Amino acid sequence: MRAKLAKSRVASLNSIRVGDCLKELRKIPDASVDLVFADPPYNLQLAGDLMRPNNTRVDGVDNDWDKFADFSAYDKFCRDWLGECRRILKPDGALWVIGSYHNIFRLGAAIQDLGFWIQNDVIWRKVNPMPNFRGKRFTNAHETLIWAGKTPKSRVTFNYESLKASNDDLQMRSDWLFPICSGPERLKDDGGRKAHPTQKPEALLHRILIGCTNPGDVVLDPFFGTGTTGAVAKRLGRRFIGIERDPDYAKAAEERIAKVQLLPPAANETLPSKRAEPRVPFGTIIELGILEAGTKLFDHRGKFRAEVKADGTLTHDGNQASIHRLGAIVQGKSACNGWTYWHFEADGKLKPIDLLREQAKRQLGLTKRPFIEAAE
C-alpha cells in the first residue's frame, strides 16, 4: 500500500490535474507540499458590460467560475480550499494568495481563522493598469498578496540574502513594481483573444519562488489557469502540481510548459541563509588560535578598544562580557551584533571579526553546502 501511495505521489508531480480543485486537493497526501500559490476567483460581482468611452466593450472577467451566489457562498468555498491547502502543506510550508479589494480581505480573515500565520502582505503595483473608464473611483493600480506560514511555529523558507542581492544589496520591500501580463507573454486562443482573463506575469512568480522555495521543492497551484506557476517552477528547478477544472486552460498550460527550458542546476542555487548556517561561537575563534587572548579589537572608527580574553569574552573600561553584550554596553544600547561591530587590525586596516568566523568554518569543514538537484 505504501509503495502504491509513493508511486502515486511521484506521478502527480510536474503534472496538471484536470478537475474540481476541492476534489483534487483531497486526493493529495497530508504534509506533501512545500508552497501553495493560489490565484482564486476574485468574485468581482460585475453587473452588466463595462464599456470604454468609445463605446467598445472591455474584455473583463465575466466567466462563470468567478460568479458566486453571495458572500457566504464565496466564503465557504474559500475556507474549504484553504483548509485543504493547509492540510497538504509540510510543517514548515507556506501559502501565497493573491486578490483584489473585492476578495483579499475576506481571504485574509479566512487565512487567520484557519490557523495560518501571516508573514507579510505584499502590494503588486502595476506599471500599466487598466484605466477606470467610468471615472467614479480611483484607478485600480495594484493587487495584494498574502504570504503566510502553515502555523505560527513554521520555519518558512525565506531566501533573504538572494532577494537582497537581486535588489542591489537593499532589503526587498513589500511593494513590488511589475507590468501586467501583456505582449508575447500573454497567451492567445485560436481567435486571437486572451486565453485567460487573469493571467499573471511570470516576473511575479519568479520573485516568489526565488524568495520562498528552494530547488526541488514542490509548489502547488490549485487554480492553475494557463500555467504561469508551472512554467516558472519548471524553469527554476522546482516541481509543481497544477489543478485546473477548465480543459482548455489546462491544454494551453500543458503546451506552454512543454516549451520551457529548465535552467542548469547551478544557475538555480540561491545564496545561503546566514541564519541557516552552522553556528560558530566567538570562543571557537580563540580555541582554534585564529585570535589570541590579549588581541585588541576596535569599533569601525577605532573609538572603542577592547581586549580579547582566553574564555572568549572581551573587556573594556572595567566591563567584561560577550562580544555582543560589550558592544551594546559601550554604545549605550540594549543589543548589538558583535560580529559586525568589533574589528581586528590586519594589513594596517580594521576588518570585522565576522571574517574570522568564515575562516573557522573552513577549518571545521562547515563550508560545504548540500547540493539539491531538482527532480525531473
N, C-alpha and C positions, 0 to 999 in steps of 0.2 A: 504493500500500500504506500509506504514511504517513497519507494522508487518511482511509483506512478506519479505521486504528488510532485516530486522533484523534477521529473521529466516535464510535467505539465507547466511548472513554473518557468523552466528554461525555455520551453516552446513559446511562452507568452511574451518573451522579451523581444524588443525590436520588431513589434508587430502591431497591427491595428485590429481591435475587436469591434466588429460592426454590431451594434445593438443598443438597447436602452442602458444608460450609464449606471443606474442603480442595480439592474440585474447583472451587468458585467462586473461591477465593483464587488458584488457579493461573492463572486467566484474567485477573487484574488485572496491568497492566504494572508493571515494576520502578519503584521510586522515584516513585510517583504519589500517595502518601497522606501527609498531614501528621501525623495522630494516629490511633492504634488504641485503642479502648476495648473490652476483652474481659471478658465475664462468662461464663466457660466452665462446663461441668458441674463440679460440686463433687466428684463421686464419693463421695457420702455414705455408701455401704456400709450402707444401712439393712437390717436383718434383722427382718422382721415389722412389724405395725402398731404405731404409737405411740398410746397411749390416755391420755385425761385421767383425773383421779381419779373423775369421774362416769361413767366407762366409755364416753365418747363418743370417736370416732376423730379424731385430729389430722390435718388436711389437709396432710400433709407432702409432700416431694419423693420420689415413688416411680416417676417416669417412666422409660421405657426409655432415654431419652437421657442419663440420669445413671448408667447401670449399665455397668460395665467388668469384664472377666473377672478382672483382678488389677492390682496397681500397675504392672507392666511394660506392660500394655496401655494404661493411662491415661497413663503417662509418654511412650510412643511417640506417642500421639495429641496430647498437648500439645506435644511437641517439633516435630511435623510442622506444626501450625497456627502455632506461634510462629515457626518458621523462615520460613514463607511471609509472615507479617506483617512480619518484619524485611526481607525482600526488597522488599516493596512500599512500605516507608517511605522517604521522602525522606532525604537525608543528615543533615538536622537534625530528622528526625521523632522521635516518641516513642510509647511504649506505656504504657497504663494497664490493669492487670488486677486483678480483684477475686476474693477467695476467702475461705474459712473455714479453720479449723485442719485440716480434712480434706485440703485440697489446696494451700494457699498456699505451704507450704514446698517442696513438690515443684515448683511453678511457679517459685519463686524460684531454685532450683538450675538449672532448665532455662533461665531467662532469662539467668543469668550464663554458663552453658556455651555458649550460642548467640552470645555477644558483645555483648549489650545492656549498657548501663551504668546501674546503679540510681541514681536521683537521690534518692528518698525512699521509705519505706513510710509509709502513712497509715492510721490507725485510724479507721474509721467506728463511732462509739459510738452504739448505737441507744437512742433515748429510750424506746421501748416494745417491748423484745424479747419473744420468746415465752418463757414460763416453762419451767423444767426440770421436767417432770411427774414424772419418776422419782425425783428427789431424790438422784441418785447422783454428780452433778458440779455445777460452777458453772453458773449461768445463762449461756448463750452470748449475751452482750450486745454483741458487736462483730464486724465483719468487717475484713479487712486488704486494702488496696490497695497495689500496687507501681507506682511511676512510674519508667520507665527510658527513656533515650535510645537511639537505634539503635546508637551506638558511643560510646566514651569521648570522642571529639572532637566529637560532635554538640552544636551550639549550640541546645538545645531552647528552645522558646518558654516563657517564664515571665513572666506579667504581674504581677510582684511589687507594683508600685505600686497596681494596681487591687485586688488581693486585700487589701493592707494598708488601703487606703481603705475597703473594704467591711467591714473588721473594726475599725472605729472607730480607725483610724490605729495599730493594733497589728499586728505581723508575724503573718501567718497561720500557725497552728501545724499540726502533723501529726496532731492528734486532732480529729476533726470530729464534731459532735453533730447528728444528724438523726433524725427518726422513720422507721420502716419505712413502706413504701408501704401506705396504707390509705385509707378513706373514698372520696370521689368520684374520687380519682386512681386507685384500684385498678380495673383493668378486669375486668368480669364476663362470663361466657359466657351463652348463652341460658337456662341453668338457674340463673343467679344465683350460680354458683361462680366462684372466681378463674380468670380467663382464662389466667393463667400463674403458677406457684407461686413464682417468684423475681423478680417484677417489682421493679425498683429505683426509688427515689424520684427524681423529676425534680430535686429540690434538689441531690442528689449530683452528677448530670451537669452541672447548671448551674455549680457551682463548678469542676469540672474543665475545662469548655470555656471559661469565662471566664478561668481561670488559665493554660491551656496551649494555647490556639488564638487565632487572630485571625479577623475576618470574612473570609469567602471560603475559608477553609481546608477541606480535605477530611478528614472524620472517617469512619473505617471501624469497623463493629461486626460481627465475624464470628459472633456469637451474638445476633442481633437481638431475638429474642423478640417481645414486643408493642410494640417500637419506642421505648423511652424515649430512647435516644441520638438517634434520628432526630427525635423531637418537639422535644427541646431544641435540637438543631443547627439545625433549621428556624427556630425562634423567634429564635435568636441570630444568624442570618445566616451560619451555617456550612453547607457542603454535606456530604452524607452518602452512604455506601454501606452498605446493610444486607444481611447474609446470614442466612437462616433456612431450615432444612430442613422445618419443620412448616408446611404451607399454612394451617392455622387460625390459628397465631400470626401469620404474615405478613399474612393478611387483616385481623386485628384491628389490627395495626400500621399498615397502609395506611389504614384508616378513621380511626384515631386521628390520624395525622399530617396527613391531609387537613383536619382541623378546626383545626389550629394556625395562628395568625396570625403572620406574620413581623413582627418589630419594625421600626420605621423605621431605616434605616442609621445615622443619627446616634446613636440610642439604644444601638447595639451597639459604639460605639467604646470602646476601653479606654484607660486612662491611658498615656501614652508611657513606655517604659522609659528611665530615666536612662542606663543602660549603652549603650543603642542610639542615644542622641542624639549629634549631631556633637561631636567633641572640640574644646574651645576652651582652649588653654593660657593660663596666667596672663600670660605675656609678651604675648599678644594684647591683653589688657586695657590694658597700658601703651602698646602700639603704637597703639591706637585712641584714646588720650587719655582713656579713661574714668577711669583713675587716673594721676596724675602721679608721676614719680620724686620722692622726698622725702616722700611721703604717709606718715603714721603709721597702722599697723594695730595692733589690740589683740585679746587673747582676750576672751571674752564678759564676763568680770568686770573687765576693764581692768587685770589684774595684770601682764601682759607687754606690752611695746610694741616693735614692730619698724618698721623703715623700708624703704620700697619703693625699689629701685634701678632704674636705667634698663634693665638687662638682664632684669628680671622676677624677680630674686631678692630676698630680704629679709635684713636684718642686725639682729642683737640681741646685745649684750654680746660683741662680737668675733667672733661667728659669722655667716657669710654662706652661705645655702643657699636651696633652693626653698621654696615655701610649705609643702609637706608635710614636708620634712626639717627645717626650722627649727621647725615646730610640734612635731615629735617631740622635738627637742633640748631645747626649753625645758621640756617636760613630763617629760623623762627617760624617754620611751617609744621603742619600736622603730619605730612607724609613727603616722601622723596624717593625717586628711583636712583639708588646709589650707583648702579651700573653705568648710568649715563652722566651722573653728577660728578663723580670723582674721576680724576685723570692722573695718569702716571707720566713721567718725563722720559722721552726716548728720542734720540737724534735731535736734541735741542727743542723738541716740540711736546706739547701736552696732548695726550691721547686718552680717550675714555677707557676705563678698565673693562668695559664690555668686550673690547677686542681680545682681552686675555681669556675671557670665558670661551670664545671661539677656539683659542689655542688649547684650552683644557679639554674641550670636546674632541678635538683631533687626537690628543694624547690618550683619551679614554676610549677612542673608537666609536664616538657617538654621532659622527657627522654624516654617516651614510643614511640616505632617505630610502624607505621602501619604495620600489617601483611597481606601480599598478598598471597593468596593461588592460585596456578596455576589452571586454569580451566581444567577439563577433556576434 
